[in-house]
């Protein structure tokens, strides 16, 4: 079944290429993790070479564009939210790292926290994941997981124990 769905997309199609996280979503196991990993070079380049307002604007732009990219790719695959659609993970990881100093420790912390929130889906993430559909539904749970992770990373950084 999964192979049949993935035959409905093409990395030559720029919409599919982006929605599939530059192809990382086609990983046979843990595509969400690979999609999050694919976001890291983007996070590092944008975090190092853009100002904070531009980085935040790009997070908003990537999230809004993701609604259309993911929705269109899901329609082409004829499924609501295939695991290979990982642009939501890219946007969520970008959100996680807003205003976070880019040390390897902070990047690892952000990555782990984002994956935990994305996989565990605590309320209200789980509610949104189950009840909101289309491109917005694909994106909203990961955007919120990114916001939760962002808050946690900043709490860790502000903590005297970290």
Secondary structure, DSSP 8 states (H G I E B T S, - for coil): -HHHHHTT--TTSHHHHHHTTTTGGG-SS-HHHHHHHHHHHHHHHHHHHS-HHHHHHHHHHHHHHHHHHHHHHHHHHTSS--TT--HHHHHHHHHHTTT----HHHHHHHHHHHHHHHHH--TTHHHHHHH--HHHHHHHHHHHHHHHHHHHHHHHHHSTT-
